[in-house]
C-alpha cells in the first residue's frame, strides 16, 4: 500500500482542545470496510460513548457499498471500538469528568489492512477560543503568502 487512506474530522480540532489521543480498532462488517477503502466515510457528527463498559462510536456515517446486495449494512449504526482494558478504564474514568468528551479525529487503514480510528479525550472550546483559533489560522496564511513573495 503506497497511498494511505486518511479521513479527517476537521471540525473536531476547531471545536475541542485535544488532551489525549488513542488509536482504536473498529469492529466492522464486510461491506463497511469496502466502503471505507473507497473513502466513503464521514466523521463530522460522530462521537464516542460507553454502553455497558464497551466503547461505541455513534453517528459515524459509512455509505452503503456500491456493489453490495441485500447484505449491505446500515449507514449510521453503532460500532464497537477495540481498545485494551487499561485504555478503556482510563477513558471511562476521565470521560465522566465535567466538560470532557471522547471524539473521533481520523480514520485510516493500517499497514495490515485493518481500519483504525484515532480518538481523543477532548474538552470543548469556548467561543473566544474558537475566535482565537481563526485569528491564528489567518496570521499563518498571511505569513505563508509573505514568504512566497
Order of alpha helices (4+ residues) and beta strands (2+ residues): beta-alpha-beta-alpha-beta-beta-beta-beta-beta-alpha-beta-beta-alpha
